[in-house]
Amino acid sequence: MLEAAIRVADRGGVEAITMRRVAQELGVEAMSLYHHVPNKDAILDGVVDVVFAAIKLPSAECGDWRDAIRARASSARAVLSQHVWALGLMDSRRNPGPATLRHHDAVLGVLREAGFTLPMAAHAVSLIDSYISGYVLQEASLPMKTPDDVEEVAGGILEHLPADELPYLTEMIVEHALQPGYDHTREFGYGLELILDALEARRRQSPDIAT
């Protein structure tokens, strides 16, 4: 049932998840769903848990906490890019499921075992998750998905761009975006490394870290 609800949302967004549409996806009557769940809220709680379960759990045994969080961030980006509708839902539910709770605990565990103070761990989670969510939303809105798309869109803008009035934007398009090998999807990794480096610097400043 939850997988059917996710398929419905993948096509029409979270608003499309109704008892009737999920039942149609399953080929059954809507009333039959009430034998398995009490209401639509239970389905929403369930699909959030399924999405969290699909994201790779970080491990405190990974060695470098940055490796663990980097892998988790990349996994979260991949999963959420397939289910962008889940972004506005994941933090809104009041009854988190077991996979959701395990996920949050694992992320906090990596940070705490690495020596982050409790407040710093909270800051780190908020910062990293905000970055992932924001990047996924931005990426989903971009009018380009492949290098060919970038060339088409950037080239189209360049045709009508007054280079003498907008020299820096022209430079960015000509000398960066239209250069061979440019891949806008790499920006995710670059931004993530900046965040991880900044958090590591703060971690080392913590009085709880032995010097």
Disulfide bonds with the S-S distance in Angstrom:
none
